[in-house]
Amino acid sequence: MDETRKPTLIASVQRALHLMEAVASHPNGAPAKQLAREARLPLATTYHLLRTLAHEGYASRLPSGVWVLGDRLQTLQGRSSTQRLLSRIRPALVALRDELGAAAYFGLHEDGEIRIIDIADGPRTPRVDLWVGFEEAAHATAIGKCVLRQLDDDRRLEYLSRHPLVDLTPNTITEPRELLRALRTPGELALDREEYALGTGCAAVPVTDATGSVVGALAVSCRPSRLPKIEAAASRLRATAARLQRAITLTLSAG
């Protein structure tokens, strides 16, 4: 392939992007004629593009006649924020996976739920088979228990009131009082000793931002016989958690 050849560009896409830049430069909106001048487009082309953008949700015409950016861009912005976060946390998870020889996980408490955000695994470090939806089984996982530990009593009880303690293995804690007692027990790591899946153990440490508004956890999974070695490497988990905390802070400040 001749790398000196100029790339093929689609002029209509360029015009639409330039027009959106012009719309974005006016927080209070601007009329089509002004936008056409600033984007250096014929007025008829500007109207066609604006109608297309409005149909797709990327632009909106207010009753006063001015044009502003559409609601769909907010959705894209939210997704791009998640992508920025993933691009910053993935290298830390991969490094931890390679160092400990165990699949690494990052989870967050979002909108009242505990969710897995990213997983770094591989052929020699397979992830846990999430055979039961994670949101319905956080009580049986190290990440879930680590996050629940960080919540205050009211939020913890509210979460548990919406999520029955499903019996997954003979080791799963299904009695609320027993689980609450375990969550209040001091410990460097939150552990899952074959509570979610037989043949798998997990260990987790907290991950929060500087303000405490983000509540999350970093975990690794392994064979149960390897858990003591993972516990002995708690300092490596904490170091990676600190790295993730910085990544979250950078992402939030950039947003």
Protein Blocks (a to p, Z undefined) as FASTA:
>chain_A
ZZkbccdddfklmmmmmmmmmmmmmmnopafklmmmmnopafklmmmmmmmmmmnopacc
dfkopacddfklmmmmmmmmmmmmmmmmmmmmmmmmmmnopacdddddeehiacdfbdcd
dfklccdddfbcfklmmmmpmklmmmmmmpcfklmmmmmmmmccddfbfkbcfbfklmmm
mmmpgcfbdcdehklbghiacdddddddfkopaccdddddddfklmmmmmmmmmmmmmmm
mmmmmmmmmmmmmZZ
